[in-house]
């Protein structure tokens, strides 16, 4: 639950929607207002909160007060804390807040009850391994004992940890799968098959002394003491004594010992004080032997090497005590005196070894544990110095990987320990796949591998290496000039400064490379010329050349012909001066722009599957509906101008291009309607309504275009250009470019499905109106031609000749045939008037609906730029009264 909430607060709007839906699904929450309410609350109430030690402790105390089983909670908390579990304190804080909210608690309890009932129903329908007597009957002691044994066996079998051999094999297989060309080196089998090499107790062997003939308790006290000193010197180096033997250990348990029960109580008490050192030695020895394998990584290997160095001093001490014992100068009290200073060191080493082992720590997680231990021992200078020594030694291989990454942009992490993980992605696909996330997913942060002392710098470390890696993949060798060795220290500022220096260098190198050498801004201007219709003369020329070709169905269009016409238009316009014009290409899309936009807007919503699984439209697309530009962008510019960005450019272009097409159709109607002037007044006046409607449509389309191009795109473009001048790194450039495209799409009404559908219907009405007017005009032309051909006429020189009559009769025949085929286009004047009235009604209704929705969005959602459309289309207050009436009706419905 905590992970879902955290990710929901950090991701984009679509990601929040997805995660909230997933959380509701996990909690089996149905009905209500849906995810939208929770998304709004998350976005409005998100506040940064840093969990401190004090807040975590107070939260823990609060949970203990509310909990019915506080001991279980504290035990589990300590267990997770010993494993160095990430986000434990924030989770505890969240739980404490939930425990205060009675409504939430009630909801969760009800949900848990329903889920347990559902689980119980499923369980009851399946067979069980052993039968449990019904609750109505009493269990006998024998049955109770039998049940306890079975449950104990099940629990014991489930708690047995994996053997070291299985763990090593699993780690080795994972590494080899990730790096098949660089398999892990493996120790020979005899290293693991010969337990005597380990240095720990061989519990399966029989003690050297066998069963003692005389019990130690029957000896005099001095003899007992000397015998126990002799045993302890063996036990302290991992060898069983005669009267002290080690117990077998299961998994990660601590070593325990059996002492001869006949031993004198005073001596036994002193022996019990010394034996924990032997237990610590056993724990450390097992840890160093296991974690020194290649499978556990370089950090653990360096840690075990440092522990072995410290253990040498311990073994030297034991050897010296053995020498004193041989000289008869070592009593049990002296042994206790000499061993006490070492006990603290051994305890700390064993504690660290147990925590690393229990938490399955590797790489960054091991360093996090060591760093936290170092800080926790503040005030205990000896313990802190010991942990500082271990942390410095263990961090050396990690910092070597870090240095290569932030100084050269290279990852050499054979054992998957570093915080940055590399994924095999092809940079060529960034130009092909809309969902390709090369920049976000080629290198990613792995949270549990981040050392806690580098947590704040993790994003900068990731970005630094990514920037250098991009330049390196372009064939340039880059190395940070301020490269210095990074060493672990309690003063974090020392290595933080080095990371920041390399970050600023990498940012500048990549930014200069893209801006100056690869001419990023010039490329973006070139895209703007074509996709945002910046070159007016080029588009007029191009549309004149391709108009007839684009009227055909998309399957009948020959792409090479369109490419040739595009080349001709480029060469014969001001676009000829663009150095990147050859990268512009033709693209015929499988969907019209409205369908494409609705598919994008439906991502991660309920409508997504319906749209994806829907059958393609049966209506064949025309070239105009499928037409779009495409642009060739090469690496590394494809990081900025990727397929997702190009798709957004295409959607903007297709939207404006279709508006231009509708505008041309309406202008053609204006030209063809000049024919009406040749008719009598009583017929021409019926065309007045059609002329007025055409002018309203033309005014609508032209004002929409003007708004999009001069009130949205141009100002937003200039803002982006100014922001790019002040950008300090490539992520800023990506952010400004994405923000530019998002703002353009939003302000052009392309991200709102409701507005988009209304606008689409308006454009369809305009297109159908132009088609209708063209048919009427064509019918009038044919009618006039028929009348002209039906007249018998001569010339000034006399009556027509026989050849002229033959030609005239042939024209009549062909015209009659054409008229017969198009008779359905010839309609009565009354029918024509009704058709125009219907077009007018539909257009007015849709336009009013659009203006009303724009008014709502501009006020309620603070989309202030959209209100400019209302000012342009309702410049003389023609729609004001009706809009006000619709607003009153809407408020009345809301009140009801």
N, C-alpha and C positions, 0 to 999 in steps of 0.2 A: 504493500500500500504506500509506504514511504517513497520507494523508488518511483512509483507511478506519479505521485504528487510532485516530486522533485523534477522529473522529466517534463511533466505538464507545465510547470512554471518556466522551464528553460527553453522549450521548443517553440516552433512557429505556431500560427493559428491552426493550421491543418493538423499538426502533431498534437496539439492540445485536444482538439476534437477527437482524434483517434484514441488518445490515452484515457480521456474521460469516459468514452464509450466502453473501453476495455475494463476500466475500474467498475463501472456500473454493471457490466456483464459478470465480473468476478463476484460482486456482491449480490447478484441476482436481483437488482433493482429494476422494476418494470413500471411502466406507466408514468404519471407525473408530467412534468414539462420537458422531459428529455435532457440531453446533454447541454443544450444551449444555455440554460440557466446557470449551470455550474461553470461553464466556460467563461461567461460574463463575470461571475464572481471571482474566479481565479485571476482574470486579467485586471480587474479593478482593484483587488485587495492584495496583490502580490507585494510583499515587503521583504527586503533582505534581512535575514536573521542569522547571526553567528552564534553557535552553541559554545558557551564557555564551560570550564570545569565547574564553576559555581552553579550555573543554570542546570547542568546535567545532574549535579549532586542533589539539588533541590527537587528536580523532577523525579529522581530515583526515590527520594524520601516520600514524595507525594504518592507515587504508585504503591509503595509499601504500605502506606496508610489505607489506601483504597482496596488493596489486594486481600483476598481471602486466604491466600497461601503465600505470605511474604517471604518465607524461607526459600521456597522453590524459586521465586522470582530473583532473589539475591544470588542464589546458587547459579542460576542460569546466566545472570548478568556477569558474575565473576568468571564463569567459564568462557563466555564470549569475549570478555575483556582480555583474558589470558591468551586467547587466539588472535588478539589484535584485529578484531572485526571492524571494518570501516563503517562509518555512519551509525555506530551504535548509540552514541550520545544524542545525535539529532533524532533518532528513532525513539529513544526514551523520552525525549522532550515532547515529541508528537503524541506519544501514548499518555503522558501526563495531562496534556491538553484535552485529549479525548475523554479521559477519566473525569474531567470537570464538567463536560457537556452531557447533561442527563439525556437530552433528546437523541444525541448521537449514540450514547451507550444503549439506550432502549432499542434503537434501530438495529445496532450491531447484534445485540442479544437475540432479538427476534429473528434476524437473518441467520444467526448461528443455530438457533433452534430449528428453523425450517430445513437448513442444510443437514443437520444431524438426523432429523426425521427421515429426510430423503435417503441419506446414507444408510440408516437403519433398515429401511424398506428394501434397499438393494442387497444389504448383507443378509437379511433374513431369507431372501430368495435363493441364496447360494449355500452350498454345503460347507461345513466347518470341519477343521481337522479333528477336534475332539468335542464331545458333547458336554454341555453345562446343564446341570439339573435345573428344573424350573424353580422360580423363586418361591412358589407356594410350598415346596417341600424343604425340609432341613437337610443339610449335608452332614454326613457322618465325618468323623475325624480322619478316617482312612481316605475318603474321597477328597477331603480338603487338602490333605497332605499330597495326594497324587496330583491334584490340580496345581498345587504350588510348585511341585517339581517340574511339571510340564511348562508352566509359565516361566519358571527360572531358566529352563533349558532354552526356550525361545528367546528370552531376554539376553542370555549369555551369548548365544550364537549371533544375535543381531549386533551386540556391542563389540565383538571381536574385530579389531582393526585389520586392515589389509596387511599382509606380510610385506617386508621390505623388498623382497624379490618381485612381488606383484606390482608394487608402486614404481619400482625402477623400470620394469617393463612397460608400464603404462606411460611414464614420462618419456621413455626412449621412443616408443611408437608414435607419440604425439609429435616429438621433435622430427623424427624421420619422415612423417607425413608432411610436415611443413617444409622441411629442407631435404628432399629426397637425394639431392646431389652431395650433401654434406652430412652423412650419418654420424651419430654420436660415437665417440670412442668408448669401448667397453672393457672393464677389468676382466682378466681371465677368471674362469669359474673357481679355480683353486683358492682365489682370494676369499671367496665366500664359503667354500666348502671346508676350510680349515679353521675352526673356531679358536684354536690356540693362538692364532696370529692377531686376534682382535685385542687382547689385553684385558678382557672382561672375564667374569666368572664362567667356568664351564660347569653348569649345574647338572648336566647329565652324567658327569664322571663321578666316580667314587672318591671321597676324600683320601688324601695320601696316607693318613695315619690309620685308616680303617676304623673299626669299632675299638675304642680304647679298652685295654685290659683292666685298667684302674680308672674309676670315675674321678674327674678332676676335683669334685667336691670333697673327696676323701683325703686329698693331699693337705699338707699344712698350708697356711695362708701365704707364706713367701713363695712356696712352690706353685701355688695356684696363680699368683701374680705373674711370675716369670713365664708360666705356660700361656697365660692370656696375652702377655706382651708379645710373645713369639707369634701367637695366632693373629693378633691385631696387625703386626707388621706385614703379614701375608695378606690379610683381608684388605688392607689399605691400598694394595697394588693389584687387587682383583683375583686373588688366589684364596681358595677355601682353607681355613685352618682346621685343627683337630677338634676343637670344642666350639668353634664359630663357623657356621656354614651358611651360604647364601641360598635364599629361596628363589625358585624360577620366577621370572617376570612374564606377564602376559601383556603384550602391546606396549603401551606407554606408561605402565605402572612404575613406581619407584621401587628400588631394590630393598628387600627386608631380609633379616638374618635370624637364624635360630641359635640360641646359646644353650649350652649344657645346663639343664635345670638344677643340677646339683651344686652349681657354682655358688660361692659365698655371696650374700646379698650386697654387701658393701662393694665388692669387686664388680659384681654385675651392674650396679648402678653407674660406676665409672666407665665400664665398657659401653653401656648404652649411650653415654654422652659422646663417646668417640666414634661409634658406628655410623652416625649420619655422614661423616666424612667419606667413609667407604661407599655409602649409598650415592653420594654426589659424584664420586669418582666413577662408579659404574654408569651413572646416567650420562656423564660427559663422554666417557669412552665409547659407549654405544652410539651417541650422537655424532661424534667425530668420525667414527668408522662408517656410519651410514651416509652422512651428508657430504662426505668427501668424494663420493662417486660423481662422475661427470653429469649424470642425469639431473642432479639437484642444482646445477648452475655454478657460475663462478663466484657469486657473492657468498653462498654457503660454503663453497670450497675455501675461500679466503678466511671466512669466520672460523672454520674448523682448524685451519692452519694456525691462526692466532691463538686459538684455545690450546692447541698442542704445544705451542711455545710456552704458554703459561703452565701447562701441565708438566713440562720438563722441570720447572722449579720445584713443583710439588714432589716429583719423583726423586729429585736430588735430595730434598728434605728427608723423604722416607729412607733413602740410602744412607744418609748420615745417621739417622736414628738406628738403623740396622747395625751400623758400625759401633755405635755406643752400646747397643745391646750385647754385641759379641764381647765387648770389653767388660761387660757386667756393670755398666754405669747407667742403665736405663731402667727406671722403675715405671709403674703404671701412672703415678702422679706426674713424673717428668714427661712421659709420652703425652699426657693430656695437656701439660703446660706448653710443650713444643708445637703441638698440633693446633692449638687454639687460633693463632694468627692466620693460619691457612684456611681454617674452617669458613670464615666469612667469604673469602675469595671463591672457594669451591661451591659454596651455597649460591652465590650470584651466577657463576658459570652454569651450574646445574639448572637454576631457574630459567636462565636465558635459553638453554638447550631444550628444556621441556616446552617452553612457550613457542619456540620456532617449530618444534616437532608437532605439537598439538595444532597449531595454526596452519600447518603445511606451507610455511612461508618460503618464498623464493624471491630473489632479486630485490625489488623495491619494497616489498612487504617485510622482508627481513630487516632492511635498513630502517624502516619505520618503527619496528619493534625496538631495535637497538637505540634509536634516537629518543624514543619515548622513555625507555629505561634510563638513559643518561640524564634526561631532565628530571625524572622522578626521584633520582638520588641526589638532588640538590640539597646541600647541607651535610651529606656524607661524602667527604672529599675522596676517601679511598675507593669507595664503590663507584663514584662518578668517574674517577680517573680510569678505573678498570673498564667501565662501559665505554668510555671515550676511546680507549685504546682499541677495543674490539670493533667499534663503529668505524674508526679510521681505517683499520685493516680491511674490514669487509666492504667498505665503500670504494676502495681503489679500482677494482674491475668495473664497477658501475659507472664511476666517473670517467673511466677511459672510454666507455661507450658514449657517454654524454659529450665528452670533448670532441669525438669524431663527428657526432651529429650536429652540434652547434657551431663547430669551426669549419666543417667541410660538407655537411649535408649528407653524410654517409652513415648508414646503420649497419653495425656489425654486432649482432646480438644472437649468437648461435644457440643460446639456451632459453630464449624468450623471457628475459628478466627485465628488459628496459621498459620504461613507461610508454614509449612510442612503438607501435606495432606497424609493420609494413604489410600491405595486402597486394596481391598480384592483380593489378588492373592495367589495362591497355589505354594509354593516353590518346590513341587514335579514335577510340569509341566516344570520346567527349564531343566529337563533332557529329556523331551518328545517333546516339541514344539520348532521348529527351530526359530519361531518369538517371543517366549516368552521373555519379557524384564523385568523379575522380579527385577533385580538390578536397572534398570532405572525407573521402574514404580510403584514398591511397595510403595515407598515414593517419592513424587514429591514436587517441590516448586510451590506455588501459588503466582504469582507475586504481585497481588494487596493486598495481606495480609502481605507483607514484610514491616515493618516500615522503613522509609527512613534512620533512623540512624543505621539500621542493614543491609542495602542493600549490603555493601561491604563484609559482613561476611556471607551472606545467603548460599553460597555454602559450607563453612566450617561447618555451623550449620547443614545443611542437611547431610553431610558426617559423622559428629561426631555421630549423633544419629543412622545412618544406621550401622556404624561399631559396636557400642555397642549392637544394636538390633540383629545383626547376632550372636554375642557371646551369647546373652541372649537366643536366640532360640535354641542354642545347649545345653541348660540346665545349664548354668553357670550364677550366679548372679554377675554382675559387677557394681561398683559404682566408680566414679572418686574420688580419694583420696583428690584432691585439691578443692572439691566442696565448694563454698561459695555463699552466697545470692547475686543475681545480682540486682542492683538498677539503675534506670535511672539517668543519669547525663549529663550535657552539655559537660563534658570531656569524650568523647567516649572511650578513651584508657582504662578507668577503667573496663568496661565490655568486651571490645575487648580482653584484656589480659586473662580474665577468659575463654572466648570462645576458644582462642588459646590453653590454657593449657589443656582444656578438649579434644580438637581436637587431640593434640599430644598424649595424653594418650590413647584415643580410637583407634587411628591409630596403636599405638604400641601393644596394647592388641590384636587386631584382626590379625595383621600381625604375631606376635609371635604364636598366636593360630594356624594359618594356616601353617606356615612354620615349626614349631617345633612339635606341637602335632599332626597335621593332615598330616605332611610330604608332603607338596605340591610339592616341587622340585623333590622328589623321585617319586611321582605320574606322573609328567610330563616326567621324564626319562623313566618310564615304558611305557607310551603312545608312546614315541619316538621309543622305541625298536620295537614295532609292527607296528604302523601306518607309520613310516618313514623308516621301514626295517633296523633297526640298528643291528638286530641279523641275520647275514647272514646264519649261519648253521641251525637256526630254519626255515627259509623260504625255503631253499633247501629241507630240510626234509619234511616240510609241503606240498610243491608243488609236491614232489614225491608221497606222500601218497594220495593226493586229486586230482591228475591229471585226472584220469579216471572218478571220480565222478563229477568234475566240467565241463567236456565236455558235460554232459547231459543238456537237456533243463531245465530251472530253475524250471518248474512245476514238473519235475520228480525227483528232488533232495530231499533227505530225510534229513532235518536239523539235527536231532539227530545224524545221521551218521557223518556228517561234524563236529559236536561238539565233537564226540568221537575221530575222527582223529586229531582235533586240540589239544585235551587233550594229545593224544599220542605224537604228535610233541613237545609239551611244555615239557613233562616229559623226552624226549630223546635228548634234546638239552641244550645249555647253558642257555636258558630261564628258566630252572628249578630253577635257583637261584633267580629269581625275586619274591619278596614276594607278589606282586600284580597280578600275572599271572592269578589267578582265576577270576579276573574281566574282562578278555578278552572274548568276545562273537562273534558269527557268525551272520552276517546280510546279507540277500539277498534283494537287492534293486529293486524297480520296474522299474528303468531306467538305461541305461548304463551311464557311467561317463560323456560322452560328452553331452548327453541330460540334465543330472543333472546340469552341469556347465552352459550350455546355459540358463536354466531356472533361475538360480541364477543371471546371468549377465543381464537378461532381466527385473529385478525388477524395477518398476517405470519408464519403458520406453514404447515406442509405441508397442514393440514386446511382452510385457508381456501378454496381453490378448490373443494374437494369440497363444502363446505357451501354456498358461494355458488351453485354450479351444480346443486345438488340440487333435485329437484322438490319443490314444496310438498306438505305432508302431505295425504293423501287424507281423513283424518278431519276432519270439519267441526268448527271450534272452537265451543265454547259461549261465551256472553257472559261468563261468569265467567272463562274462560281468556284471553279477549282484552281484558278490561276494564282500563283504566288511567285515571289522571288526567293532565291536561296543565295547563300554567300559562302565562299570557300575561305576558311580561316585555318591557319596552320599553327602548330605548337610554337611558342607557349602562349600566343594570343588567344588560343582556344580556351584557356583557363578563364578569361574574362568573357569572350564572345563564344560561349559554349552553345550546345544545341538547345538548352532551355532558354537562353537569352535570345537566340535566333528565332525560336518558336514564338516568343513574345513579340519580337519585331514583325514576324510574319502575320500574327493576328492583328496587330495594329495596321499593317499595310493592307491586308485583305479587307479590313473594315473600311478604311478610307478609299481604297480602290473601288469597292462596290458602290460607295456613295458617289464617287466620280462617274461611274458607269450610269447610275440612275440619273445624275444631273445631265449627262449627255443625252440620255433618252428623252428627258423632259424638254431639253433645248431643241431636239429634233422634232418633237411634237409642235413646238412653237413655230418652227420653220414650215412644217407641212400644213399647219392650220391657216396659213395665209390663203389657202384655197377658198376658205369660207367667205372671203371678201367678194368673190365672184357670184355669190348666191343672192337671191332676193332677201329683203329685210326680214320677212316673217320667218324664214328658215335660219338665217344667220343669227337671230337673237337667241335661238335655242343653244347655239354654240357659246353664248356668253358665259353661261354657268360652267361649261367645260374649260373655257379660257381662264376664268377666275380660279377654278380648282387647280388647274395646272400651275398658275402663278403662286398659289399658296404652297403647293408641293415643292416648287422650285425654291421658294423662299425658305422653306423648312430645311431642305437638303443643303442649300448653300450656307445657311447659318450654322447648321450642325458642323459642316466642314470647317468653316471659319473658326468656330469655337475650339474644335479639336486641334487644329493646326497652329492657331495663333494665340489661343488662350490657355492651352494645355501643353502642347509639345514644345513650342519655342521657349516659353519661360522655364519649363522644367529642364530643358536641355541646357540653357544658360546656367542654371543653378548647378547642374551636374558638372559642367565644364569648370566652373569656379571651384567646386569641391575637389575635382581631380588635381587642380593646381596645388592645393594645400594637403593632398593625401600624403601620408608618411609611410604607408606600406601597401602591399597588394590586397590585403583584406579590406582596407578602406576603399580601394578602387572597386573591388567587387561589390562592396556594400552600396557605394554611391551609384554604380551602374544598375544594380538590381533595384535600388530605390527609385531611380529614374523610370525604369520600365514598369514597375508596379504602380507608380503614381499615374503614369500615362494610361495604363490599362484601366485603373480605377476611375479616373476622371473622364475617360472616354466611354464610361458606362459598360465596360467589357467584363467587369468582375461581379456584376449584379445580375443574376439570372432573370429577375423580374423585369428590370429595365431592358435587358437585352432582348427578351421575347417581345415586348411591346414595340421596341425599335425595329425588330425583324419584321413584324407584321406591317408596320408603317411603310417600310421599304417595299414589301411585297405588294401592298395596295398601290404604291406609286408605279411599280413595274407593270402591274395588270392594267392600270389606267392608261399608261403609254401604249401598251399593246392594243387596247381597245380603240384608242384614238387613231392609231396607225391603220387599223382595219377600216374604220369609218372613212378616213381620208382616202384610203385605197379604193373603197367602194365608190366614192364620189368621182375619183379620177376615171374609174372604169365606166361609170354611168355617162360621164361627159364624153368619153371616147366613143362609146356606143352611139350616142346621138350624132356625133360628128360623122361617123362612118355611115350612118343610115341615110344621110342626105345625098341626093343625086346632084352632083355639082360638076361644073365644067371649068374651063380656064378662060382667060381673056382671049385666047386664040380660037375658042369654040368649044363644042361639046367634047366630053372625054373620048379618047380613042379606045379601041378594043383592048389593047394591052393594059391601059390604065384601069379599065373596068375589071379585067382579070385580077390585077394586083389588089384592087379595092375589095373584091369579093373574098379573096383569100384572107385579108385582114379581118373582115367581118366574121368569117367562119372561126378563125382562131380566137377572136375576142369573145364571141358567143360561147365558145367552148370554155374559155377561162371564167366567164361570168357564171356559167352553169355549175362549174366546180366550186365557186366561191359564193353561191347564192345565200349561204347561211350568214355571210358577213353583211349582206344588205338588209337593213332593218328599217322599220318605219320610224318616222320622226318621234312619235310618242314613246316607242320603245327606247330610242336613243336618249330621250330626255329622262326616262326612269332609270336607265343605267347610270347616267352621270349623277343623278340624285343619290343613288345608292353608294357610288364611290365617294361622294361628298360626305355622306352620313358616316360611312366607315372611317374615312380619314379623320374627320372631326372628332369622332368618339375616341379613336386611338390616340390622337394628338393630345386631347384633353386628359386622357388617362396618363400619358407620359408626363405631361406638365404637372399633374397632381402628384404623381409618385416622386418626381424630382423635387417638388416643394417639400414633401415629407422628409426625403433623405437629406436635403440641404439644411433642414432645421433640426430634426431629431438626431441625425447621425453626424452633424457638423461637417457635412460635405459641402463647404461653402462655394467651391468653384462651380458646382453643378447649377447653382441658382442663376449663373450667367446665361444659361440656355433659356431660362424662362424670360429673362429681361430681353433677350434678342428676339424670341419668337412672339412674345406678347408686348412688343415695344409700344403699341398704341392702346393697350388695355382691352383688346378685342376679347380675350379669354378671361379677363380678371373676374368678371361677375360670376361666370360659371364655375371658375375655380374656387371662389369663396363659398358658393353654394355647396360644392362637393366637400369642402372642408367642414362645413357646418353639419352636413349629413354624417360625415365620418365621426365627428365628435359626439353626435347624438347616439350613434351606434355603440361607441365606446362607453358612454355613460350608462346605456341600457345594459 
